[in-house]
């Protein structure tokens, strides 16, 4: 059992030491319920690492469970469990352990933030902290606490950035608070800001999403998921030049994903730049020659330009491919284009453009990128 005598045997030398006391104090509050064996937990953790190197994830998970059982107050064990359950596609289990990681870290932060307000914490530090330290804690602002915390806090921020995103997938109501806590611990944590941006994007809170993704972009200009979602958001609010510039900057050092290409195509088509749109759509076809949607999109642009023979050719390819693919959006484009080709005097030319723009937006927003 952990008792007061086990806590920080030497007087804290600064705020980093007091943070450590807060963590230990959290354990004291549960001392009657749990036994802690850190040495045994470490052995299981090392065994898990060996299995991971051999790509034996299930065996590693079993060892991590034992590590968490031996030391149920170590957030890292639960973070690792959540991560490896996520790797093997067991999202619900990943979210359970992600939430436990958040609960532990949140408890430590609350303890640290309100250190002198808690009786069991006050008792815990009574033997190791003098009156000056205790009274000084009462006057610390959150910003000062954050500034004086050690590097471990940043590690916690990274853990919560992943935990919050998985919690959101299963609809955990504390997902947003988890991500906000990560940012509180480390305002420069781009993963947390990107995942909070995704949280807002899923709920059509465009302004908030742009704010978080823009903040994340300041710290990481290389992540394809971040670039995709931010450029999409710019596109959705009519910031076309910003959307194009963002992708153009990325492509200087990286190949573009098909989602980025669809965003570019959507941008240029909306600007009536059919030539650039066709070039981009053909690049998508080069990447995905079996995509009925891409061929149908090219046919739509040809029809918009009045190039009937080219449009018919692409429509026939799209129809053939879609017998297997069964992409409803591709089928809808095919029907619209054929209707116009059969009756070009029906004045549906403008509708072709608007319809394709709508479906391309759906295409690029179909599966938003999750960064863990």
C-alpha positions as CSV (number, residue, x, y, z in Angstrom):
1,X,0.0,0.0,0.0
2,X,1.1,3.6,-0.6
3,X,1.1,5.9,2.4
4,X,2.2,9.4,3.2
5,X,5.6,8.1,4.2
6,X,6.2,6.9,0.6
7,X,5.7,10.4,-0.9
8,X,8.6,12.6,-1.9
9,X,10.9,11.9,0.9
10,X,12.8,15.0,0.3
11,X,11.4,18.6,0.5
12,X,10.3,19.8,-2.9
13,X,12.8,22.0,-4.6
14,X,10.4,23.7,-7.0
15,X,7.1,23.5,-8.7
16,X,8.1,20.5,-10.7
17,X,8.5,18.5,-7.5
18,X,5.1,19.7,-6.2
19,X,3.6,18.4,-9.4
20,X,5.1,15.0,-8.5
21,X,3.6,15.3,-5.0
22,X,0.2,15.9,-6.6
23,X,0.5,12.7,-8.6
24,X,1.4,10.7,-5.6
25,X,-1.4,12.4,-3.6
26,X,-3.9,11.1,-6.2
27,X,-2.8,7.6,-5.4
28,X,-3.2,8.1,-1.7
29,X,-6.8,9.0,-2.2
30,X,-7.3,5.4,-3.6
31,X,-4.9,3.6,-1.2
32,X,-7.6,1.4,0.3
33,X,-8.7,0.1,-3.1
34,X,-5.6,-0.5,-5.0
35,X,-2.2,-2.1,-4.6
36,X,0.7,-0.6,-6.6
37,X,3.7,-2.6,-7.7
38,X,5.7,-0.3,-10.0
39,X,8.6,-2.7,-10.4
40,X,6.3,-5.5,-11.6
41,X,4.5,-3.0,-13.9
42,X,7.8,-2.1,-15.5
43,X,8.6,-5.7,-16.1
44,X,5.3,-6.2,-17.9
45,X,5.9,-3.0,-19.9
46,X,9.3,-4.2,-21.1
47,X,7.7,-7.6,-22.0
48,X,5.1,-5.8,-24.0
49,X,7.8,-3.8,-25.9
50,X,9.5,-7.1,-26.9
51,X,6.2,-8.4,-28.3
52,X,5.6,-5.2,-30.2
53,X,9.0,-5.5,-31.8
54,X,8.0,-8.9,-33.0
55,X,4.6,-7.5,-34.2
56,X,2.7,-9.7,-31.7
57,X,0.2,-7.0,-30.8
58,X,-2.3,-9.2,-28.9
59,X,0.4,-10.6,-26.7
60,X,1.7,-7.1,-26.1
61,X,-1.8,-6.0,-25.1
62,X,-2.0,-8.7,-22.5
63,X,1.3,-7.6,-21.0
64,X,0.1,-4.0,-21.0
65,X,-3.0,-5.0,-19.1
66,X,-0.9,-6.6,-16.5
67,X,1.2,-3.5,-16.3
68,X,-1.9,-1.4,-15.8
69,X,-3.1,-3.8,-13.1
70,X,0.1,-3.6,-11.2
71,X,0.2,0.2,-11.5
72,X,-3.3,1.5,-12.1
73,X,-2.3,5.2,-11.6
74,X,0.2,5.3,-14.6
75,X,-1.6,7.1,-17.5
76,X,1.0,5.7,-19.9
77,X,-0.1,2.1,-19.5
78,X,-3.7,3.0,-20.4
79,X,-2.6,5.3,-23.2
80,X,-0.6,2.4,-24.7
81,X,-3.5,0.0,-24.4
82,X,-5.8,2.5,-26.2
83,X,-3.2,3.0,-28.9
84,X,-2.7,-0.7,-29.7
85,X,-6.4,-1.5,-29.5
86,X,-6.8,1.3,-32.1
87,X,-4.1,-0.3,-34.2
88,X,-6.0,-3.6,-34.4
89,X,-9.3,-1.9,-35.1
90,X,-11.0,-2.4,-31.7
91,X,-12.2,1.2,-31.4
92,X,-14.6,0.7,-28.4
93,X,-11.8,-0.9,-26.3
94,X,-9.4,1.8,-27.4
95,X,-11.9,4.5,-26.2
96,X,-12.3,2.8,-22.8
97,X,-8.6,2.9,-22.1
98,X,-8.2,6.4,-23.7
99,X,-10.9,7.6,-21.3
100,X,-9.1,6.0,-18.3
101,X,-5.9,7.7,-19.3
102,X,-7.8,11.0,-19.4
103,X,-9.4,10.5,-16.0
104,X,-6.0,9.8,-14.4
105,X,-4.4,12.9,-16.0
106,X,-7.4,15.1,-15.3
107,X,-7.3,14.0,-11.7
108,X,-3.6,14.9,-11.4
109,X,-4.1,18.2,-13.0
110,X,-7.1,19.0,-10.8
111,X,-5.1,18.0,-7.8
112,X,-2.2,20.2,-8.9
113,X,-4.4,23.1,-9.8
114,X,-6.3,23.1,-6.5
115,X,-3.5,21.6,-4.3
116,X,-4.2,23.4,-1.1
117,X,-8.0,23.0,-1.3
118,X,-7.9,19.3,-0.8
119,X,-7.5,17.9,2.7
120,X,-5.9,14.6,1.7
121,X,-3.4,16.5,-0.5
122,X,-2.7,19.0,2.2
123,X,-2.0,16.2,4.6
124,X,0.1,14.4,2.0
125,X,2.5,17.3,1.5
126,X,2.5,18.4,5.1
127,X,5.7,16.4,5.9
128,X,7.6,17.5,2.8
129,X,6.6,21.1,2.0
130,X,7.0,24.2,4.2
131,X,4.5,26.9,4.7
132,X,6.1,29.1,2.0
133,X,5.5,26.5,-0.6
134,X,1.9,25.9,0.5
135,X,1.0,29.5,0.6
136,X,2.8,30.2,-2.7
137,X,0.6,27.6,-4.4
138,X,-2.5,29.6,-3.5
139,X,-1.3,32.5,-5.6
140,X,-0.2,30.6,-8.7
141,X,-2.1,31.4,-11.9
142,X,-2.8,28.6,-14.4
143,X,-0.3,30.2,-16.7
144,X,2.5,30.2,-14.1
145,X,1.7,26.6,-13.2
146,X,1.9,25.7,-16.9
147,X,5.2,27.6,-17.4
148,X,6.9,25.8,-14.4
149,X,5.7,22.3,-15.1
150,X,8.2,19.7,-16.4
151,X,8.4,17.9,-19.7
152,X,6.1,15.2,-18.5
153,X,3.2,17.6,-19.0
154,X,3.9,17.7,-22.7
155,X,3.9,13.9,-22.7
156,X,0.5,14.0,-21.1
157,X,-0.7,16.5,-23.8
158,X,0.2,14.0,-26.5
159,X,-1.6,11.2,-24.8
160,X,-4.8,13.2,-24.4
161,X,-4.6,14.4,-28.1
162,X,-5.0,10.7,-29.1
163,X,-7.4,9.7,-26.4
164,X,-9.8,12.6,-27.1
165,X,-10.0,11.8,-30.8
166,X,-10.9,8.1,-30.1
167,X,-13.4,9.1,-27.4
168,X,-15.1,11.3,-29.9
169,X,-15.5,8.4,-32.4
170,X,-17.6,6.5,-29.8
171,X,-19.5,9.6,-28.8
172,X,-18.0,10.1,-25.4
173,X,-19.3,13.5,-24.0
174,X,-15.9,14.3,-22.5
175,X,-14.0,14.1,-25.8
176,X,-13.9,17.8,-26.3
177,X,-12.8,18.5,-22.8
178,X,-10.1,15.9,-23.2
179,X,-8.7,17.7,-26.3
180,X,-9.0,21.1,-24.6
181,X,-7.1,19.7,-21.6
182,X,-4.3,18.5,-24.0
183,X,-4.1,22.1,-25.4
184,X,-4.1,23.5,-21.9
185,X,-1.1,21.4,-21.0
186,X,0.7,22.2,-24.3
187,X,-0.7,25.0,-26.5
188,X,1.8,24.0,-29.2
189,X,0.4,20.4,-29.5
190,X,-0.6,20.4,-33.1
191,X,-2.2,17.0,-32.9
192,X,-4.6,18.1,-30.2
193,X,-5.5,21.3,-32.2
194,X,-5.9,19.3,-35.4
195,X,-8.2,16.7,-33.6
196,X,-10.2,19.5,-32.0
197,X,-10.5,21.0,-35.4
198,X,-11.9,17.7,-36.6
199,X,-14.3,17.6,-33.7
200,X,-15.7,20.9,-34.8
201,X,-15.6,20.0,-38.5
202,X,-17.8,16.9,-37.8
203,X,-20.4,19.2,-36.2
204,X,-20.3,21.8,-39.0
205,X,-18.8,24.4,-36.6
206,X,-16.8,25.8,-39.5
207,X,-15.4,28.9,-37.8
208,X,-14.1,27.0,-34.8
209,X,-12.7,24.3,-37.0
210,X,-10.8,26.7,-39.1
211,X,-9.4,28.4,-36.0
212,X,-8.0,25.1,-34.6
213,X,-6.7,23.8,-37.9
214,X,-5.0,27.1,-38.6
215,X,-3.4,27.0,-35.1
216,X,-2.2,23.4,-35.8
217,X,-0.8,24.5,-39.2
218,X,1.5,27.0,-37.5
219,X,3.3,24.0,-35.8
220,X,3.1,21.4,-38.6
221,X,2.9,22.3,-42.3
222,X,3.6,18.7,-43.4
223,X,0.7,16.6,-42.2
224,X,-1.6,15.5,-45.1
225,X,-4.7,15.1,-43.0
226,X,-4.4,18.6,-41.6
227,X,-3.8,20.1,-45.0
228,X,-6.7,18.3,-46.5
229,X,-9.2,19.3,-43.9
230,X,-8.0,23.0,-43.6
231,X,-8.0,23.4,-47.4
232,X,-11.5,21.8,-47.5
233,X,-12.7,24.3,-44.9
234,X,-11.3,27.2,-46.8
235,X,-13.0,25.9,-49.9
236,X,-16.3,25.5,-48.1
237,X,-16.4,29.2,-46.9
238,X,-15.3,30.6,-50.3
239,X,-11.7,31.2,-49.4
240,X,-10.7,29.6,-52.7
241,X,-7.3,31.3,-53.1
242,X,-6.3,30.3,-49.5
243,X,-7.4,26.7,-50.3
244,X,-5.3,26.6,-53.4
245,X,-2.3,28.3,-51.8
246,X,-2.3,25.8,-48.9
247,X,-2.2,22.8,-51.3
248,X,0.3,24.4,-53.6
249,X,2.7,25.0,-50.7
250,X,2.3,21.3,-49.6
251,X,2.9,19.9,-53.1
252,X,6.4,21.5,-53.3
253,X,7.7,18.7,-51.1
254,X,5.0,16.1,-51.2
255,X,2.8,14.2,-53.7
256,X,-0.8,15.2,-53.4
257,X,-3.4,12.8,-52.2
258,X,-6.6,12.2,-54.2
259,X,-8.6,14.1,-51.7
260,X,-6.3,17.1,-52.1
261,X,-6.7,16.8,-55.9
262,X,-10.5,16.7,-55.6
263,X,-10.3,19.9,-53.5
264,X,-8.1,21.6,-56.1
265,X,-10.5,20.4,-58.9
266,X,-13.4,21.8,-57.0
267,X,-11.6,25.1,-56.5
268,X,-10.7,25.5,-60.1
269,X,-14.1,24.3,-61.5
270,X,-15.8,26.8,-59.2
271,X,-13.6,29.5,-60.8
272,X,-14.6,28.3,-64.3
273,X,-11.0,27.2,-64.9
274,X,-12.0,24.1,-66.9
275,X,-8.5,23.4,-68.3
276,X,-6.9,23.2,-64.8
277,X,-9.9,21.1,-63.6
278,X,-9.4,18.6,-66.4
279,X,-5.7,18.3,-65.7
280,X,-6.3,17.6,-62.1
281,X,-9.1,15.1,-62.7
282,X,-6.9,13.2,-65.2
283,X,-4.2,13.0,-62.5
284,X,-6.8,11.4,-60.2
285,X,-7.6,8.9,-63.0
286,X,-3.9,8.1,-63.3
287,X,-3.9,7.4,-59.5
288,X,-7.2,5.5,-59.6
289,X,-7.9,4.2,-63.1
290,X,-10.8,2.2,-61.8
291,X,-12.6,5.2,-60.3
292,X,-16.0,5.5,-62.0
293,X,-16.5,8.8,-60.2
294,X,-13.3,10.4,-61.6
295,X,-14.2,9.4,-65.2
296,X,-17.8,10.6,-64.7
297,X,-16.4,13.9,-63.3
298,X,-14.2,14.3,-66.4
299,X,-17.3,13.7,-68.6
300,X,-19.2,16.4,-66.7
301,X,-16.4,18.9,-67.5
302,X,-16.3,17.9,-71.1
303,X,-20.1,18.3,-71.3
304,X,-19.9,21.7,-69.6
305,X,-17.4,22.7,-72.4
306,X,-19.7,21.3,-75.1
307,X,-17.2,18.6,-76.1
308,X,-19.8,15.8,-76.7
309,X,-17.6,13.1,-78.2
310,X,-15.1,13.3,-75.3
311,X,-17.9,13.4,-72.8
312,X,-19.5,10.2,-74.3
313,X,-16.2,8.4,-74.2
314,X,-15.7,9.1,-70.5
315,X,-19.3,8.3,-69.7
316,X,-19.0,4.9,-71.3
317,X,-15.8,4.2,-69.3
318,X,-17.6,5.4,-66.1
319,X,-20.6,3.2,-66.8
320,X,-18.5,0.1,-67.4
321,X,-16.5,0.6,-64.2
322,X,-19.6,1.4,-62.2
323,X,-21.1,-2.0,-62.9
324,X,-18.6,-3.3,-60.4
325,X,-18.0,-0.3,-58.2
326,X,-21.7,0.7,-57.8
327,X,-20.8,4.3,-56.7
328,X,-24.2,6.1,-56.4
329,X,-22.6,9.5,-56.8
330,X,-20.9,8.4,-60.0
331,X,-24.2,7.0,-61.2
332,X,-25.9,10.4,-60.5
333,X,-23.3,12.3,-62.6
334,X,-23.6,9.8,-65.5
335,X,-27.4,10.3,-65.6
336,X,-27.1,14.1,-65.4
337,X,-24.5,14.2,-68.2
338,X,-26.4,11.8,-70.5
339,X,-29.6,13.8,-70.0
340,X,-27.7,16.9,-71.2
341,X,-26.0,15.1,-74.1
342,X,-29.4,13.8,-75.3
343,X,-31.0,17.3,-75.0
344,X,-28.3,20.0,-75.0
345,X,-31.0,22.7,-75.6
346,X,-32.5,21.8,-72.1
347,X,-30.2,24.5,-70.7
348,X,-28.7,22.2,-68.1
349,X,-25.2,23.3,-68.7
350,X,-24.9,25.4,-65.6
351,X,-26.6,22.7,-63.5
352,X,-23.9,20.3,-64.6
353,X,-21.3,22.5,-63.1
354,X,-23.2,23.0,-59.8
355,X,-24.1,19.4,-59.5
356,X,-20.5,18.2,-59.9
357,X,-19.3,20.8,-57.5
358,X,-21.8,19.5,-54.9
359,X,-20.7,15.9,-55.4
360,X,-17.0,16.7,-55.3
361,X,-17.5,18.5,-52.0
362,X,-19.3,15.3,-50.8
363,X,-16.4,13.2,-52.1
364,X,-13.7,15.2,-50.3
365,X,-15.7,15.4,-47.1
366,X,-16.8,11.7,-47.0
367,X,-14.1,10.4,-44.7
368,X,-12.4,13.2,-42.8
369,X,-8.9,12.4,-41.7
370,X,-8.3,11.5,-38.1
371,X,-4.9,12.2,-36.7
372,X,-4.1,10.3,-33.6
